[in-house]
Amino acid sequence: MILDEINYAVNLNLISLDDVLKLVKSKPDNMDLVLTGNYAKEEVIEIADLVTEMKEIKHPFQKGIKAKKGIDF
């Protein structure tokens, strides 16, 4: 299951950190759970099995190219 941009939603207080932590801790063992978005809270990082931070090196925005559906949103 992918919870896209949930870390950002927690940062904006759209969903509580406690609710996210409860969800992660209660997931079935046979389920892979992916939380995406910037500003992951330390508590989420601590209970995660894998944490990846992506860094932009080059992006079409830098040349004035607008966002593309299916890629940027």
N, CA, C and O atoms as a Tripos MOL2 file, in Angstrom:
@<TRIPOS>MOLECULE
protein
  292   291    73     0     0
PROTEIN
NO_CHARGES

@<TRIPOS>ATOM
      1 N           0.8470   -1.1620    0.0000 N.3       1 MET1
      2 CA          0.0000    0.0000    0.0000 C.3       1 MET1
      3 C           0.8990    1.2350    0.0000 C.2       1 MET1
      4 O           1.8780    1.3060    0.7440 O.2       1 MET1
      5 N           0.5580    2.1860   -0.8310 N.am      2 ILE2
      6 CA          1.3300    3.4280   -0.9120 C.3       2 ILE2
      7 C           0.4940    4.5740   -0.3510 C.2       2 ILE2
      8 O          -0.6160    4.8330   -0.8170 O.2       2 ILE2
      9 N           1.0290    5.2450    0.6380 N.am      3 LEU3
     10 CA          0.3950    6.4250    1.2230 C.3       3 LEU3
     11 C           1.1600    7.6450    0.7030 C.2       3 LEU3
     12 O           2.0600    8.1680    1.3590 O.2       3 LEU3
     13 N           0.7720    8.0750   -0.4900 N.am      4 ASP4
     14 CA          1.5080    9.1100   -1.2080 C.3       4 ASP4
     15 C           1.3930   10.4580   -0.5000 C.2       4 ASP4
     16 O           0.2950   10.9160   -0.1830 O.2       4 ASP4
     17 N           2.5350   11.0780   -0.2620 N.am      5 GLU5
     18 CA          2.6620   12.4070    0.3610 C.3       5 GLU5
     19 C           2.1190   12.4680    1.7860 C.2       5 GLU5
     20 O           1.7890   13.5500    2.2710 O.2       5 GLU5
     21 N           2.0220   11.3290    2.4600 N.am      6 ILE6
     22 CA          1.4850   11.3340    3.8260 C.3       6 ILE6
     23 C           2.4090   12.0660    4.7950 C.2       6 ILE6
     24 O           1.9360   12.6940    5.7420 O.2       6 ILE6
     25 N           3.7180   11.9930    4.5700 N.am      7 ASN7
     26 CA          4.6340   12.7240    5.4560 C.3       7 ASN7
     27 C           4.3960   14.2300    5.3630 C.2       7 ASN7
     28 O           4.4450   14.9370    6.3690 O.2       7 ASN7
     29 N           4.1440   14.7030    4.1670 N.am      8 TYR8
     30 CA          3.8500   16.1250    3.9740 C.3       8 TYR8
     31 C           2.5220   16.4900    4.6360 C.2       8 TYR8
     32 O           2.3920   17.5610    5.2290 O.2       8 TYR8
     33 N           1.5290   15.5860    4.5310 N.am      9 ALA9
     34 CA          0.2230   15.8260    5.1640 C.3       9 ALA9
     35 C           0.3540   15.9140    6.6810 C.2       9 ALA9
     36 O          -0.3170   16.7280    7.3150 O.2       9 ALA9
     37 N           1.2080   15.0870    7.2620 N.am     10 VAL10
     38 CA          1.4570   15.1640    8.7070 C.3      10 VAL10
     39 C           2.1100   16.5020    9.0400 C.2      10 VAL10
     40 O           1.7430   17.1460   10.0230 O.2      10 VAL10
     41 N           3.0650   16.9170    8.2330 N.am     11 ASN11
     42 CA          3.7540   18.1860    8.4580 C.3      11 ASN11
     43 C           2.7840   19.3710    8.4350 C.2      11 ASN11
     44 O           2.9730   20.3470    9.1610 O.2      11 ASN11
     45 N           1.7540   19.2800    7.6050 N.am     12 LEU12
     46 CA          0.7510   20.3480    7.5020 C.3      12 LEU12
     47 C          -0.4010   20.1640    8.4900 C.2      12 LEU12
     48 O          -1.3730   20.9180    8.4650 O.2      12 LEU12
     49 N          -0.2860   19.1580    9.3580 N.am     13 ASN13
     50 CA         -1.3280   18.8380   10.3480 C.3      13 ASN13
     51 C          -2.6660   18.4690    9.7140 C.2      13 ASN13
     52 O          -3.7190   18.7020   10.3070 O.2      13 ASN13
     53 N          -2.6300   17.8970    8.5170 N.am     14 LEU14
     54 CA         -3.8470   17.4090    7.8750 C.3      14 LEU14
     55 C          -4.2320   16.0370    8.4170 C.2      14 LEU14
     56 O          -5.3980   15.6450    8.3700 O.2      14 LEU14
     57 N          -3.2500   15.3180    8.9270 N.am     15 ILE15
     58 CA         -3.4480   14.0320    9.5870 C.3      15 ILE15
     59 C          -2.4680   13.9920   10.7530 C.2      15 ILE15
     60 O          -1.3680   14.5380   10.6680 O.2      15 ILE15
     61 N          -2.8680   13.3480   11.8300 N.am     16 SER16
     62 CA         -2.0030   13.3720   13.0140 C.3      16 SER16
     63 C          -0.8830   12.3390   12.9140 C.2      16 SER16
     64 O          -1.0470   11.2710   12.3250 O.2      16 SER16
     65 N           0.2330   12.6810   13.4910 N.am     17 LEU17
     66 CA          1.3600   11.7610   13.5640 C.3      17 LEU17
     67 C           0.9480   10.4950   14.3020 C.2      17 LEU17
     68 O           1.3250    9.3950   13.9000 O.2      17 LEU17
     69 N           0.1840   10.6360   15.3680 N.am     18 ASP18
     70 CA         -0.2660    9.4660   16.1310 C.3      18 ASP18
     71 C          -1.0690    8.5040   15.2610 C.2      18 ASP18
     72 O          -0.8960    7.2900   15.3640 O.2      18 ASP18
     73 N          -1.9390    9.0290   14.4120 N.am     19 ASP19
     74 CA         -2.7270    8.1670   13.5230 C.3      19 ASP19
     75 C          -1.8310    7.4120   12.5460 C.2      19 ASP19
     76 O          -2.0560    6.2310   12.2810 O.2      19 ASP19
     77 N          -0.8310    8.0790   12.0180 N.am     20 VAL20
     78 CA          0.0910    7.4310   11.0850 C.3      20 VAL20
     79 C           0.8920    6.3480   11.8040 C.2      20 VAL20
     80 O           1.0610    5.2480   11.2770 O.2      20 VAL20
     81 N           1.3790    6.6510   12.9920 N.am     21 LEU21
     82 CA          2.1480    5.6610   13.7470 C.3      21 LEU21
     83 C           1.2920    4.4410   14.0850 C.2      21 LEU21
     84 O           1.7680    3.3100   13.9930 O.2      21 LEU21
     85 N           0.0410    4.6580   14.4730 N.am     22 LYS22
     86 CA         -0.8720    3.5430   14.7590 C.3      22 LYS22
     87 C          -1.0790    2.6830   13.5160 C.2      22 LYS22
     88 O          -1.0820    1.4550   13.5940 O.2      22 LYS22
     89 N          -1.2500    3.3330   12.3790 N.am     23 LEU23
     90 CA         -1.4470    2.6120   11.1250 C.3      23 LEU23
     91 C          -0.2300    1.7550   10.7830 C.2      23 LEU23
     92 O          -0.3670    0.5820   10.4370 O.2      23 LEU23
     93 N           0.9390    2.3370   10.8800 N.am     24 VAL24
     94 CA          2.1660    1.6020   10.5600 C.3      24 VAL24
     95 C           2.3410    0.4140   11.5050 C.2      24 VAL24
     96 O           2.6780   -0.6850   11.0660 O.2      24 VAL24
     97 N           2.1170    0.6290   12.7750 N.am     25 LYS25
     98 CA          2.3130   -0.4330   13.7690 C.3      25 LYS25
     99 C           1.2660   -1.5400   13.6630 C.2      25 LYS25
    100 O           1.5230   -2.6650   14.0940 O.2      25 LYS25
    101 N           0.1010   -1.2490   13.1050 N.am     26 SER26
    102 CA         -0.9710   -2.2420   13.0490 C.3      26 SER26
    103 C          -1.1110   -2.9290   11.6890 C.2      26 SER26
    104 O          -2.0150   -3.7450   11.5050 O.2      26 SER26
    105 N          -0.2480   -2.6170   10.7500 N.am     27 LYS27
    106 CA         -0.3570   -3.2280    9.4230 C.3      27 LYS27
    107 C          -0.0660   -4.7220    9.5090 C.2      27 LYS27
    108 O           0.7210   -5.1490   10.3540 O.2      27 LYS27
    109 N          -0.6880   -5.5160    8.6490 N.am     28 PRO28
    110 CA         -0.3860   -6.9480    8.6250 C.3      28 PRO28
    111 C           1.0760   -7.2010    8.2360 C.2      28 PRO28
    112 O           1.6690   -6.4210    7.4900 O.2      28 PRO28
    113 N           1.6410   -8.2790    8.7380 N.am     29 ASP29
    114 CA          3.0430   -8.5960    8.4470 C.3      29 ASP29
    115 C           3.2980   -8.8290    6.9640 C.2      29 ASP29
    116 O           4.4020   -8.5830    6.4770 O.2      29 ASP29
    117 N           2.2870   -9.2990    6.2460 N.am     30 ASN30
    118 CA          2.4820   -9.6020    4.8210 C.3      30 ASN30
    119 C           2.2320   -8.3940    3.9160 C.2      30 ASN30
    120 O           2.1970   -8.5360    2.6930 O.2      30 ASN30
    121 N           2.0610   -7.2230    4.4970 N.am     31 MET31
    122 CA          1.8030   -6.0040    3.7200 C.3      31 MET31
    123 C           3.0380   -5.1170    3.6960 C.2      31 MET31
    124 O           3.6560   -4.8530    4.7280 O.2      31 MET31
    125 N           3.3840   -4.6620    2.4940 N.am     32 ASP32
    126 CA          4.4120   -3.6310    2.3610 C.3      32 ASP32
    127 C           3.7070   -2.2870    2.3890 C.2      32 ASP32
    128 O           2.7100   -2.0840    1.6960 O.2      32 ASP32
    129 N           4.2210   -1.3830    3.1830 N.am     33 LEU33
    130 CA          3.6230   -0.0640    3.3510 C.3      33 LEU33
    131 C           4.6690    0.9790    2.9890 C.2      33 LEU33
    132 O           5.7620    0.9940    3.5550 O.2      33 LEU33
    133 N           4.3320    1.8510    2.0440 N.am     34 VAL34
    134 CA          5.2460    2.8870    1.5750 C.3      34 VAL34
    135 C           4.6620    4.2450    1.9250 C.2      34 VAL34
    136 O           3.5450    4.5710    1.5230 O.2      34 VAL34
    137 N           5.4160    5.0310    2.6700 N.am     35 LEU35
    138 CA          5.0210    6.3950    3.0240 C.3      35 LEU35
    139 C           5.9180    7.3420    2.2470 C.2      35 LEU35
    140 O           7.1420    7.2510    2.3340 O.2      35 LEU35
    141 N           5.3200    8.2490    1.4890 N.am     36 THR36
    142 CA          6.1330    9.1710    0.7050 C.3      36 THR36
    143 C           5.9480   10.5970    1.2080 C.2      36 THR36
    144 O           5.0660   10.8830    2.0180 O.2      36 THR36
    145 N           6.7980   11.4770    0.7090 N.am     37 GLY37
    146 CA          6.6860   12.8960    1.0130 C.3      37 GLY37
    147 C           7.8350   13.4130    1.8560 C.2      37 GLY37
    148 O           8.4840   12.6690    2.5910 O.2      37 GLY37
    149 N           8.0630   14.6930    1.7280 N.am     38 ASN38
    150 CA          9.0980   15.3660    2.5200 C.3      38 ASN38
    151 C           8.6770   15.4890    3.9690 C.2      38 ASN38
    152 O           7.5190   15.2630    4.3230 O.2      38 ASN38
    153 N           9.6280   15.8460    4.7880 N.am     39 TYR39
    154 CA          9.3990   16.1660    6.2030 C.3      39 TYR39
    155 C           8.9590   14.9620    7.0360 C.2      39 TYR39
    156 O           8.1240   15.1030    7.9300 O.2      39 TYR39
    157 N           9.5100   13.7870    6.7540 N.am     40 ALA40
    158 CA          9.1880   12.6150    7.5790 C.3      40 ALA40
    159 C           9.6120   12.8900    9.0170 C.2      40 ALA40
    160 O          10.7320   13.3320    9.2730 O.2      40 ALA40
    161 N           8.7170   12.6270    9.9350 N.am     41 LYS41
    162 CA          9.0010   12.8310   11.3580 C.3      41 LYS41
    163 C           9.9810   11.7660   11.8410 C.2      41 LYS41
    164 O           9.9960   10.6460   11.3290 O.2      41 LYS41
    165 N          10.7840   12.1150   12.8110 N.am     42 GLU42
    166 CA         11.7790   11.1980   13.3620 C.3      42 GLU42
    167 C          11.1260    9.9130   13.8670 C.2      42 GLU42
    168 O          11.7020    8.8330   13.7350 O.2      42 GLU42
    169 N           9.9300   10.0210   14.4410 N.am     43 GLU43
    170 CA          9.2270    8.8400   14.9490 C.3      43 GLU43
    171 C           8.8920    7.8640   13.8230 C.2      43 GLU43
    172 O           8.9340    6.6500   14.0240 O.2      43 GLU43
    173 N           8.5630    8.3770   12.6560 N.am     44 VAL44
    174 CA          8.2750    7.5290   11.5000 C.3      44 VAL44
    175 C           9.5640    6.8830   11.0100 C.2      44 VAL44
    176 O           9.5890    5.6910   10.7050 O.2      44 VAL44
    177 N          10.6180    7.6570   10.9350 N.am     45 ILE45
    178 CA         11.9100    7.1290   10.4890 C.3      45 ILE45
    179 C          12.3770    6.0100   11.4130 C.2      45 ILE45
    180 O          12.9100    5.0030   10.9460 O.2      45 ILE45
    181 N          12.1840    6.1760   12.7110 N.am     46 GLU46
    182 CA         12.6340    5.1750   13.6820 C.3      46 GLU46
    183 C          11.9340    3.8340   13.5130 C.2      46 GLU46
    184 O          12.5710    2.7940   13.6850 O.2      46 GLU46
    185 N          10.6370    3.8220   13.1810 N.am     47 ILE47
    186 CA          9.9270    2.5470   13.0780 C.3      47 ILE47
    187 C           9.9580    1.9600   11.6680 C.2      47 ILE47
    188 O           9.5070    0.8340   11.4550 O.2      47 ILE47
    189 N          10.4840    2.7060   10.7130 N.am     48 ALA48
    190 CA         10.5440    2.2320    9.3280 C.3      48 ALA48
    191 C          11.6320    1.1760    9.1610 C.2      48 ALA48
    192 O          12.6500    1.1930    9.8530 O.2      48 ALA48
    193 N          11.3920    0.2560    8.2260 N.am     49 ASP49
    194 CA         12.4060   -0.7380    7.8730 C.3      49 ASP49
    195 C          13.4010   -0.1790    6.8600 C.2      49 ASP49
    196 O          14.5640   -0.5820    6.8430 O.2      49 ASP49
    197 N          12.9550    0.7350    6.0280 N.am     50 LEU50
    198 CA         13.7770    1.3010    4.9630 C.3      50 LEU50
    199 C          13.4340    2.7760    4.8230 C.2      50 LEU50
    200 O          12.2600    3.1420    4.7710 O.2      50 LEU50
    201 N          14.4480    3.6150    4.7620 N.am     51 VAL51
    202 CA         14.2490    5.0560    4.5730 C.3      51 VAL51
    203 C          15.1400    5.5020    3.4210 C.2      51 VAL51
    204 O          16.3420    5.2390    3.4140 O.2      51 VAL51
    205 N          14.5390    6.1750    2.4540 N.am     52 THR52
    206 CA         15.2690    6.6870    1.3020 C.3      52 THR52
    207 C          14.9860    8.1750    1.1760 C.2      52 THR52
    208 O          13.8410    8.6100    1.2970 O.2      52 THR52
    209 N          16.0290    8.9490    0.9330 N.am     53 GLU53
    210 CA         15.8600   10.3760    0.6760 C.3      53 GLU53
    211 C          16.3150   10.6430   -0.7490 C.2      53 GLU53
    212 O          17.4550   10.3560   -1.1130 O.2      53 GLU53
    213 N          15.4080   11.1980   -1.5570 N.am     54 MET54
    214 CA         15.7410   11.4980   -2.9480 C.3      54 MET54
    215 C          16.1930   12.9460   -3.0570 C.2      54 MET54
    216 O          15.6700   13.8290   -2.3760 O.2      54 MET54
    217 N          17.1600   13.1710   -3.9140 N.am     55 LYS55
    218 CA         17.7050   14.5140   -4.1030 C.3      55 LYS55
    219 C          17.6270   14.8690   -5.5850 C.2      55 LYS55
    220 O          18.0970   14.1210   -6.4420 O.2      55 LYS55
    221 N          17.0340   16.0060   -5.8660 N.am     56 GLU56
    222 CA         16.9550   16.4710   -7.2480 C.3      56 GLU56
    223 C          18.3320   16.9180   -7.7150 C.2      56 GLU56
    224 O          18.9980   17.7170   -7.0570 O.2      56 GLU56
    225 N          18.7410   16.3990   -8.8410 N.am     57 ILE57
    226 CA         19.9990   16.8110   -9.4700 C.3      57 ILE57
    227 C          19.6960   17.7370  -10.6500 C.2      57 ILE57
    228 O          20.3410   18.7700  -10.8300 O.2      57 ILE57
    229 N          18.7160   17.3470  -11.4350 N.am     58 LYS58
    230 CA         18.3470   18.1020  -12.6260 C.3      58 LYS58
    231 C          16.8500   17.8930  -12.8590 C.2      58 LYS58
    232 O          16.3460   16.7800  -12.7050 O.2      58 LYS58
    233 N          16.1480   18.9470  -13.2260 N.am     59 HIS59
    234 CA         14.7030   18.8490  -13.4530 C.3      59 HIS59
    235 C          14.3010   19.8050  -14.5700 C.2      59 HIS59
    236 O          14.8650   20.8940  -14.6780 O.2      59 HIS59
    237 N          13.3350   19.4180  -15.4010 N.am     60 PRO60
    238 CA         12.8860   20.3010  -16.4880 C.3      60 PRO60
    239 C          12.3670   21.6580  -16.0180 C.2      60 PRO60
    240 O          12.3940   22.6210  -16.7850 O.2      60 PRO60
    241 N          11.8930   21.7560  -14.7670 N.am     61 PHE61
    242 CA         11.4430   23.0500  -14.2310 C.3      61 PHE61
    243 C          12.5430   24.1020  -14.3730 C.2      61 PHE61
    244 O          12.2610   25.2820  -14.5840 O.2      61 PHE61
    245 N          13.7880   23.6680  -14.2570 N.am     62 GLN62
    246 CA         14.9180   24.5970  -14.3250 C.3      62 GLN62
    247 C          15.0260   25.2610  -15.6940 C.2      62 GLN62
    248 O          15.6380   26.3210  -15.8250 O.2      62 GLN62
    249 N          14.4280   24.6360  -16.7210 N.am     63 LYS63
    250 CA         14.4150   25.2010  -18.0720 C.3      63 LYS63
    251 C          13.0680   25.8360  -18.4020 C.2      63 LYS63
    252 O          12.8130   26.2070  -19.5470 O.2      63 LYS63
    253 N          12.2090   25.9580  -17.3940 N.am     64 GLY64
    254 CA         10.9080   26.5710  -17.6050 C.3      64 GLY64
    255 C           9.8470   25.6300  -18.1570 C.2      64 GLY64
    256 O           8.7680   26.0770  -18.5460 O.2      64 GLY64
    257 N          10.1370   24.3360  -18.1960 N.am     65 ILE65
    258 CA          9.1660   23.3560  -18.6880 C.3      65 ILE65
    259 C           8.1550   23.0730  -17.5830 C.2      65 ILE65
    260 O           8.5330   22.7900  -16.4460 O.2      65 ILE65
    261 N           6.8790   23.1480  -17.9170 N.am     66 LYS66
    262 CA          5.8160   22.9690  -16.9290 C.3      66 LYS66
    263 C           5.7010   21.5090  -16.4890 C.2      66 LYS66
    264 O           6.1880   20.5960  -17.1550 O.2      66 LYS66
    265 N           5.0400   21.3230  -15.3440 N.am     67 ALA67
    266 CA          4.8270   19.9840  -14.7890 C.3      67 ALA67
    267 C           4.0400   19.1180  -15.7700 C.2      67 ALA67
    268 O           3.1530   19.5940  -16.4770 O.2      67 ALA67
    269 N           4.3940   17.8300  -15.7900 N.am     68 LYS68
    270 CA          3.7310   16.8840  -16.6800 C.3      68 LYS68
    271 C           2.8570   15.9330  -15.8720 C.2      68 LYS68
    272 O           3.2870   15.3560  -14.8720 O.2      68 LYS68
    273 N           1.6180   15.7880  -16.3340 N.am     69 LYS69
    274 CA          0.6860   14.8630  -15.6850 C.3      69 LYS69
    275 C           1.2570   13.4410  -15.7610 C.2      69 LYS69
    276 O           1.7370   13.0090  -16.8090 O.2      69 LYS69
    277 N           1.1980   12.7390  -14.6570 N.am     70 GLY70
    278 CA          1.7160   11.3750  -14.6040 C.3      70 GLY70
    279 C           3.1780   11.3000  -14.2120 C.2      70 GLY70
    280 O           3.6800   10.2240  -13.8850 O.2      70 GLY70
    281 N           3.8630   12.4300  -14.2400 N.am     71 ILE71
    282 CA          5.2690   12.4760  -13.8280 C.3      71 ILE71
    283 C           5.4130   13.3360  -12.5830 C.2      71 ILE71
    284 O           5.9180   12.8770  -11.5580 O.2      71 ILE71
    285 N           4.9720   14.5780  -12.6720 N.am     72 ASP72
    286 CA          5.1290   15.5230  -11.5650 C.3      72 ASP72
    287 C           3.8900   15.6140  -10.6760 C.2      72 ASP72
    288 O           3.9740   16.0880   -9.5430 O.2      72 ASP72
    289 N           2.7660   15.1720  -11.1710 N.am     73 PHE73
    290 CA          1.5430   15.1570  -10.3620 C.3      73 PHE73
    291 C           0.6260   14.0860  -10.8750 C.2      73 PHE73
    292 O          -0.4650   13.8980  -10.3370 O.2      73 PHE73
@<TRIPOS>BOND
     1     1     2 1
     2     2     3 1
     3     3     4 2
     4     3     5 am
     5     5     6 1
     6     6     7 1
     7     7     8 2
     8     7     9 am
     9     9    10 1
    10    10    11 1
    11    11    12 2
    12    11    13 am
    13    13    14 1
    14    14    15 1
    15    15    16 2
    16    15    17 am
    17    17    18 1
    18    18    19 1
    19    19    20 2
    20    19    21 am
    21    21    22 1
    22    22    23 1
    23    23    24 2
    24    23    25 am
    25    25    26 1
    26    26    27 1
    27    27    28 2
    28    27    29 am
    29    29    30 1
    30    30    31 1
    31    31    32 2
    32    31    33 am
    33    33    34 1
    34    34    35 1
    35    35    36 2
    36    35    37 am
    37    37    38 1
    38    38    39 1
    39    39    40 2
    40    39    41 am
    41    41    42 1
    42    42    43 1
    43    43    44 2
    44    43    45 am
    45    45    46 1
    46    46    47 1
    47    47    48 2
    48    47    49 am
    49    49    50 1
    50    50    51 1
    51    51    52 2
    52    51    53 am
    53    53    54 1
    54    54    55 1
    55    55    56 2
    56    55    57 am
    57    57    58 1
    58    58    59 1
    59    59    60 2
    60    59    61 am
    61    61    62 1
    62    62    63 1
    63    63    64 2
    64    63    65 am
    65    65    66 1
    66    66    67 1
    67    67    68 2
    68    67    69 am
    69    69    70 1
    70    70    71 1
    71    71    72 2
    72    71    73 am
    73    73    74 1
    74    74    75 1
    75    75    76 2
    76    75    77 am
    77    77    78 1
    78    78    79 1
    79    79    80 2
    80    79    81 am
    81    81    82 1
    82    82    83 1
    83    83    84 2
    84    83    85 am
    85    85    86 1
    86    86    87 1
    87    87    88 2
    88    87    89 am
    89    89    90 1
    90    90    91 1
    91    91    92 2
    92    91    93 am
    93    93    94 1
    94    94    95 1
    95    95    96 2
    96    95    97 am
    97    97    98 1
    98    98    99 1
    99    99   100 2
   100    99   101 am
   101   101   102 1
   102   102   103 1
   103   103   104 2
   104   103   105 am
   105   105   106 1
   106   106   107 1
   107   107   108 2
   108   107   109 am
   109   109   110 1
   110   110   111 1
   111   111   112 2
   112   111   113 am
   113   113   114 1
   114   114   115 1
   115   115   116 2
   116   115   117 am
   117   117   118 1
   118   118   119 1
   119   119   120 2
   120   119   121 am
   121   121   122 1
   122   122   123 1
   123   123   124 2
   124   123   125 am
   125   125   126 1
   126   126   127 1
   127   127   128 2
   128   127   129 am
   129   129   130 1
   130   130   131 1
   131   131   132 2
   132   131   133 am
   133   133   134 1
   134   134   135 1
   135   135   136 2
   136   135   137 am
   137   137   138 1
   138   138   139 1
   139   139   140 2
   140   139   141 am
   141   141   142 1
   142   142   143 1
   143   143   144 2
   144   143   145 am
   145   145   146 1
   146   146   147 1
   147   147   148 2
   148   147   149 am
   149   149   150 1
   150   150   151 1
   151   151   152 2
   152   151   153 am
   153   153   154 1
   154   154   155 1
   155   155   156 2
   156   155   157 am
   157   157   158 1
   158   158   159 1
   159   159   160 2
   160   159   161 am
   161   161   162 1
   162   162   163 1
   163   163   164 2
   164   163   165 am
   165   165   166 1
   166   166   167 1
   167   167   168 2
   168   167   169 am
   169   169   170 1
   170   170   171 1
   171   171   172 2
   172   171   173 am
   173   173   174 1
   174   174   175 1
   175   175   176 2
   176   175   177 am
   177   177   178 1
   178   178   179 1
   179   179   180 2
   180   179   181 am
   181   181   182 1
   182   182   183 1
   183   183   184 2
   184   183   185 am
   185   185   186 1
   186   186   187 1
   187   187   188 2
   188   187   189 am
   189   189   190 1
   190   190   191 1
   191   191   192 2
   192   191   193 am
   193   193   194 1
   194   194   195 1
   195   195   196 2
   196   195   197 am
   197   197   198 1
   198   198   199 1
   199   199   200 2
   200   199   201 am
   201   201   202 1
   202   202   203 1
   203   203   204 2
   204   203   205 am
   205   205   206 1
   206   206   207 1
   207   207   208 2
   208   207   209 am
   209   209   210 1
   210   210   211 1
   211   211   212 2
   212   211   213 am
   213   213   214 1
   214   214   215 1
   215   215   216 2
   216   215   217 am
   217   217   218 1
   218   218   219 1
   219   219   220 2
   220   219   221 am
   221   221   222 1
   222   222   223 1
   223   223   224 2
   224   223   225 am
   225   225   226 1
   226   226   227 1
   227   227   228 2
   228   227   229 am
   229   229   230 1
   230   230   231 1
   231   231   232 2
   232   231   233 am
   233   233   234 1
   234   234   235 1
   235   235   236 2
   236   235   237 am
   237   237   238 1
   238   238   239 1
   239   239   240 2
   240   239   241 am
   241   241   242 1
   242   242   243 1
   243   243   244 2
   244   243   245 am
   245   245   246 1
   246   246   247 1
   247   247   248 2
   248   247   249 am
   249   249   250 1
   250   250   251 1
   251   251   252 2
   252   251   253 am
   253   253   254 1
   254   254   255 1
   255   255   256 2
   256   255   257 am
   257   257   258 1
   258   258   259 1
   259   259   260 2
   260   259   261 am
   261   261   262 1
   262   262   263 1
   263   263   264 2
   264   263   265 am
   265   265   266 1
   266   266   267 1
   267   267   268 2
   268   267   269 am
   269   269   270 1
   270   270   271 1
   271   271   272 2
   272   271   273 am
   273   273   274 1
   274   274   275 1
   275   275   276 2
   276   275   277 am
   277   277   278 1
   278   278   279 1
   279   279   280 2
   280   279   281 am
   281   281   282 1
   282   282   283 1
   283   283   284 2
   284   283   285 am
   285   285   286 1
   286   286   287 1
   287   287   288 2
   288   287   289 am
   289   289   290 1
   290   290   291 1
   291   291   292 2
@<TRIPOS>SUBSTRUCTURE
     1 MET1         2 RESIDUE 1 A MET
     2 ILE2         6 RESIDUE 1 A ILE
     3 LEU3        10 RESIDUE 1 A LEU
     4 ASP4        14 RESIDUE 1 A ASP
     5 GLU5        18 RESIDUE 1 A GLU
     6 ILE6        22 RESIDUE 1 A ILE
     7 ASN7        26 RESIDUE 1 A ASN
     8 TYR8        30 RESIDUE 1 A TYR
     9 ALA9        34 RESIDUE 1 A ALA
    10 VAL10       38 RESIDUE 1 A VAL
    11 ASN11       42 RESIDUE 1 A ASN
    12 LEU12       46 RESIDUE 1 A LEU
    13 ASN13       50 RESIDUE 1 A ASN
    14 LEU14       54 RESIDUE 1 A LEU
    15 ILE15       58 RESIDUE 1 A ILE
    16 SER16       62 RESIDUE 1 A SER
    17 LEU17       66 RESIDUE 1 A LEU
    18 ASP18       70 RESIDUE 1 A ASP
    19 ASP19       74 RESIDUE 1 A ASP
    20 VAL20       78 RESIDUE 1 A VAL
    21 LEU21       82 RESIDUE 1 A LEU
    22 LYS22       86 RESIDUE 1 A LYS
    23 LEU23       90 RESIDUE 1 A LEU
    24 VAL24       94 RESIDUE 1 A VAL
    25 LYS25       98 RESIDUE 1 A LYS
    26 SER26      102 RESIDUE 1 A SER
    27 LYS27      106 RESIDUE 1 A LYS
    28 PRO28      110 RESIDUE 1 A PRO
    29 ASP29      114 RESIDUE 1 A ASP
    30 ASN30      118 RESIDUE 1 A ASN
    31 MET31      122 RESIDUE 1 A MET
    32 ASP32      126 RESIDUE 1 A ASP
    33 LEU33      130 RESIDUE 1 A LEU
    34 VAL34      134 RESIDUE 1 A VAL
    35 LEU35      138 RESIDUE 1 A LEU
    36 THR36      142 RESIDUE 1 A THR
    37 GLY37      146 RESIDUE 1 A GLY
    38 ASN38      150 RESIDUE 1 A ASN
    39 TYR39      154 RESIDUE 1 A TYR
    40 ALA40      158 RESIDUE 1 A ALA
    41 LYS41      162 RESIDUE 1 A LYS
    42 GLU42      166 RESIDUE 1 A GLU
    43 GLU43      170 RESIDUE 1 A GLU
    44 VAL44      174 RESIDUE 1 A VAL
    45 ILE45      178 RESIDUE 1 A ILE
    46 GLU46      182 RESIDUE 1 A GLU
    47 ILE47      186 RESIDUE 1 A ILE
    48 ALA48      190 RESIDUE 1 A ALA
    49 ASP49      194 RESIDUE 1 A ASP
    50 LEU50      198 RESIDUE 1 A LEU
    51 VAL51      202 RESIDUE 1 A VAL
    52 THR52      206 RESIDUE 1 A THR
    53 GLU53      210 RESIDUE 1 A GLU
    54 MET54      214 RESIDUE 1 A MET
    55 LYS55      218 RESIDUE 1 A LYS
    56 GLU56      222 RESIDUE 1 A GLU
    57 ILE57      226 RESIDUE 1 A ILE
    58 LYS58      230 RESIDUE 1 A LYS
    59 HIS59      234 RESIDUE 1 A HIS
    60 PRO60      238 RESIDUE 1 A PRO
    61 PHE61      242 RESIDUE 1 A PHE
    62 GLN62      246 RESIDUE 1 A GLN
    63 LYS63      250 RESIDUE 1 A LYS
    64 GLY64      254 RESIDUE 1 A GLY
    65 ILE65      258 RESIDUE 1 A ILE
    66 LYS66      262 RESIDUE 1 A LYS
    67 ALA67      266 RESIDUE 1 A ALA
    68 LYS68      270 RESIDUE 1 A LYS
    69 LYS69      274 RESIDUE 1 A LYS
    70 GLY70      278 RESIDUE 1 A GLY
    71 ILE71      282 RESIDUE 1 A ILE
    72 ASP72      286 RESIDUE 1 A ASP
    73 PHE73      290 RESIDUE 1 A PHE
